[in-house]
């Protein structure tokens, strides 16, 4: 097996004096969609924030594309091609769709073997997200929650990331948007983009993910194929409460 795009070992994280993460180990390979699952408060979002550098106090090893990001700040991780889509969206509400996309623009990238990585333009993104293509001049503050979620993903893709950390994409959006999100993730995978997905919606995760890590109280309690988790009543009841 080739070296993973992302390798996390012994990751620990704190909010103030409270330790939230306890020795997280995980990997994501090229072109893989991996779920990070667990109940509310299990540490899923905190894990993503720690990986990208948004947690003030973290320890452990984070390697991405052969680079050590263990002490990198968020903008340094982004320059390396690690994208992050936060749960709370954080679009620029006063800027239009096009202006939000321009904020995220970075140059083309190449894989270590020299082949071009996926290159995203507004035109390609409007094919992926037709809703956005119908409102290029609309301010972000005048969009629905689901449209804002799409815009946040599209803005992240304008950085041409090798891997996207995607936090709770199905949370609080209409079922039709959830279906569009699933199609989007499968399309990204087909383009060679890897995704580490924090998610509670088992049905959604089962549609798009290859493997799953299950978190409980800041520790990995289960790891295996997504299909195994989706098919096992015992695993679902034990770790997800469903």
Order of alpha helices (4+ residues) and beta strands (2+ residues): beta-beta-beta-alpha-beta-beta-alpha-beta-alpha-alpha-alpha-alpha-beta-alpha-beta-alpha-beta-beta-alpha
